Amino acid sequence: MANQDKIFAAPIEKMGDFTFDANVAEVFPDMIQRSVPGYSNIISAIGMLAKRFATPDSHIYDLGCSLGAATLSMRRHIPHDSCKIIAVDNSQAMVERCRLHVNAYRGAADVEVREADIRDIEIANASMVVLNFTLQFLSPDDRQTLLTRIYQLKARWDLDFVGEILL
Ligand SMILES: C[S@@+](CC[C@H](N)C(=O)[O-])C[C@H]1O[C@@H](n2cnc3c(N)ncnc32)[C@H](O)[C@@H]1O
């Protein structure tokens, strides 16, 4: 059974204190299941969308991948072994655990887990970009900049799908 999330059982000084550190990464599956209604269905839907939209020889980005739930769902569904999923997160604790999860399963598509800021990475040759509950952690200006950058790829790289759900 997943470790139970008791992060907010103790008072925190101010909201700025919340970070995606090792304590949060440890209980993250329980935290997100309880805070996002239908989370498992969303993860399944992302996998099915990847089956439809991922094109051979392209990159699929999972921006703010956390423990890799969307990445693993996409890898389960993508039929092309020439696709590469690039999963990005700037939390070292999340990235370390994500790599363990990715290495524990097999799938057609290759997966690279990168520790990086999604505002800084190059996005190239993309057939799909997933932002699943990530955009909310960027400032409004940074959200706009990133979405504009992704949208502009559409003309150049045949981007098919950009997904984000905000609470
Ligand atoms: C709510 S979680 C996303 C959940 C995940 N996409 C899923 O489907 O399970 C938000 C994640 O975004 C990451 N994050 C927030 N700001 C980021 C940034 N600027 N660059 C990279 N990752 C970021 C956090 O470390 C955290 O793991």
The ligand as an SDF file (V2000), in Angstrom:
LIG
                    3D

 27 29  0  0  0  0  0  0  0  0999 V2000
    1.3470   18.0480   -9.0500 C   0  0  0  0  0  0  0  0  0  0  0  0
    2.8580   17.4780   -9.5770 S   0  0  0  0  0  0  0  0  0  0  0  0
    2.5390   16.8780  -11.2410 C   0  0  0  0  0  0  0  0  0  0  0  0
    1.9120   15.5030  -11.2790 C   0  0  0  0  0  0  0  0  0  0  0  0
    2.3640   14.6530  -12.4370 C   0  0  0  0  0  0  0  0  0  0  0  0
    2.4000   15.3770  -13.6880 N   0  0  0  0  0  0  0  0  0  0  0  0
    1.4680   13.4340  -12.5590 C   0  0  0  0  0  0  0  0  0  0  0  0
    0.7690   13.2940  -13.5650 O   0  0  0  0  0  0  0  0  0  0  0  0
    1.4730   12.6050  -11.6260 O   0  0  0  0  0  0  0  0  0  0  0  0
    3.8040   18.9090  -10.0390 C   0  0  0  0  0  0  0  0  0  0  0  0
    5.2440   18.5500  -10.3860 C   0  0  0  0  0  0  0  0  0  0  0  0
    5.7840   19.6350  -11.1250 O   0  0  0  0  0  0  0  0  0  0  0  0
    7.1330   19.7950  -10.7420 C   0  0  0  0  0  0  0  0  0  0  0  0
    7.5230   21.1710  -11.0630 N   0  0  0  0  0  0  0  0  0  0  0  0
    7.0010   22.3300  -10.5570 C   0  0  0  0  0  0  0  0  0  0  0  0
    7.6000   23.3930  -11.1240 N   0  0  0  0  0  0  0  0  0  0  0  0
    8.5170   22.8820  -12.0040 C   0  0  0  0  0  0  0  0  0  0  0  0
    9.4660   23.4690  -12.8940 C   0  0  0  0  0  0  0  0  0  0  0  0
    9.5910   24.8060  -13.0160 N   0  0  0  0  0  0  0  0  0  0  0  0
   10.2520   22.6590  -13.6330 N   0  0  0  0  0  0  0  0  0  0  0  0
   10.1560   21.3100  -13.5310 C   0  0  0  0  0  0  0  0  0  0  0  0
    9.2670   20.6910  -12.7150 N   0  0  0  0  0  0  0  0  0  0  0  0
    8.4610   21.4710  -11.9590 C   0  0  0  0  0  0  0  0  0  0  0  0
    7.1450   19.4730   -9.2350 C   0  0  0  0  0  0  0  0  0  0  0  0
    8.4410   19.1150   -8.7870 O   0  0  0  0  0  0  0  0  0  0  0  0
    6.1350   18.3200   -9.1750 C   0  0  0  0  0  0  0  0  0  0  0  0
    6.7730   17.0660   -9.2450 O   0  0  0  0  0  0  0  0  0  0  0  0
  1  2  1  0
  2  3  1  0
  2 10  1  0
  3  4  1  0
  4  5  1  0
  5  6  1  0
  5  7  1  0
  7  8  2  0
  7  9  1  0
 10 11  1  0
 11 12  1  0
 11 26  1  0
 12 13  1  0
 13 14  1  0
 13 24  1  0
 14 15  1  0
 14 23  1  0
 15 16  2  0
 16 17  1  0
 17 18  1  0
 17 23  2  0
 18 19  1  0
 18 20  2  0
 20 21  1  0
 21 22  2  0
 22 23  1  0
 24 25  1  0
 24 26  1  0
 26 27  1  0
M  CHG  2   2   1   9  -1
M  END
$$$$
